[in-house]
Structures are given as structure tokens and as C-alpha cells.
Amino acid sequence: KYTKFSICYYWINSLGQKTSIYNRSENIHTRGAENETVTLSYDHRIVLLEKTSSTGTYYCEVKWNDMQKVGKGVFVLARGKGYIDTSYGWEILVTLTVLLSALGITSTALLLWKRK
């Protein structure tokens, strides 16, 4: 009776919105013994779900034909501490333009002053 089931991972964000992450159906083969227990492990890696944050509570839910069980949930606080590629192109261009402008103004002022 309980050998066929589906497993579902989902996430509830701080606004209470539910987002499905992963669904899977299983059909477990047993030896047919009554009250036989089968233990299965399912690993799931949390990846960034939204551009702003993946902070929220993550749940695992298992559904049989007539019953469903939901885990207690795991709260994850996600912070953006990854590598950010910094481009210095604009900063270098502005600095070079300012330096060349200052040099040009200074040269012009010196030439005009020397002429007098």
C-alpha cells in the first residue's frame, strides 16, 4: 500500500509564497514482509531561487494515495557573499580624461604666461 509515493521539496519565502523546487515519484520494491521498514535518503542542494534572496523555510513532503506527511521545515538565511566581478573600465577612462585635461590646461596656461 505504501510502496508508491511522491516526494516534493518546496520553499516558502518571507511573504508566505510557496515555490516548488523538486518533485519525484517513487515505487519501492519490498520483500513483501508485513511491517517492513525501508529507509531512503534524499539529498537536495539549495541554489539561489530568487535574484534578491533565497531566505525562507524549506520543506519536504511525501504523499501516498490516502495520506501525506510534511517535515518540520528548515529555515535558511541566505546572504549574498559571492564573488562580484568588478569592472574598472569607466573609472580608468574618467581618471585618464581628467589627468589629460588638467595637463592640457596647465600647458596652455604656462605657454600664455611665458608669452607675456
PyMOL commands that set and color helices and strands:
alter all, ss='L'
color gray80, all
select helices_A, chain A and resi 89-115
alter helices_A, ss='H'
color red, helices_A
select strands_A, chain A and resi 4-12+18-27+56-63+68-70+74-76
alter strands_A, ss='S'
color yellow, strands_A
deselect
rebuild
show_as cartoon
